[in-house]
Amino acid sequence: MGWNVEDMPDLSGRTAVVTGANGGLGLESTLALASNGAHVVMAARNQSKAQRAIALVESTVEAASVELVELDLGSLDSVRSAAARIRQSHPRIDILMNNAGLMAIPERSTADGFEMQFGVNHLGHWVLTAELLQPLIAAGTARVVTVTSTAHHLGRPVNPENPHLRGNYGAWKAYGQSKLANFHFALGLQQIFERAGVGAASLAAHPGLSDTDLQHVSVVETGGGSSQRLFHWLAGQTGMSAADGARSQLRAATDPAARGGQFYGPLWVTTGPPVPKPVLRRIGMTSSIDRLWTVSEAETGTSLTEEDVRAAREEGIH
């Protein structure tokens, strides 16, 4: 028998932050975490949709403990404002689920001028994670789970000379780059935690082929092309439900046996129960992670180093 949400431990007294919690994988993760006793900070951009989501959680989960924080990952001002609000209310964060994302949309820019998919899927989460270091480290054994995709296998490492693919944009090329960035971010962050000597852990997860809001947004709200429509149709016909797709990130976030640096996904690639997947060590991956760190710090003006982790630990002590 495979792992299921019924195998989650009691999370009473723990705080989780879930990005994109107003739909799809994020909403299903929120429901599962709240059902097992966690207080869930639902971080989301679309506030009308988020209000409906929080009402659903409260009506579905008896005595659910949830709150809503506005977060637009396409605006670093919004990310920093959301992080400040979360820090003020929660001195300890046990789970940060970097879940929100966009898939294969036409070329667009964030409020800060970043290519939209790289900006939302990676750079926004980069800043959010960095801004929440103190409560994460204070939790002692916090987990940061970053959601990637099987498309990371098709992505190319970020090019410091043109991280936003200007003049060379392709919807799926940009998506692959952003999802590989998610994968590299999860691995690189674990290395930093280890070097800093803290108990926090960073893991990656992917949902396989799941029928979620991601396909709807890509096709309907952002005007995706024929390939996006095909993917949307396939997800509806053969994909797992959002609840099943969320199991990988939930296992990474809560399974006592999970360890930092692990990668969880469906057993049969696109479907099945969540299991640890091999972390394929591509040639040059270390240098690719280093380049991602250089680009992310330069683009956002926010560092995320072992020194930052140690400083966050010291701030928590004092």
Protein Blocks (a to p, Z undefined) as FASTA:
>chain_A
ZZdfklpccfehiacddehklgcjllmmmmmmmmnopacddddfblmlmmmmmmmmmmmm
ghiacddddddfkbmklmmmmmmmmmmmmmbdfbdcdfbccehiacdddfkopafklmmm
mmmmmmmmmmmmmmmmmnopaccdddddfklmmpccddfklmnogoiacfklmmmmmmmm
mmmmmmmmmmmmmmnopabdcddddebjaddfklmmmmmmnopafklmmmmmmmmmmmcc
fklmmmmmmmmmmmmkbcehiacddfklpgccdddddddddehklmmmmmmmmmmmmmno
pacdfklmmmmmmmmmZZ
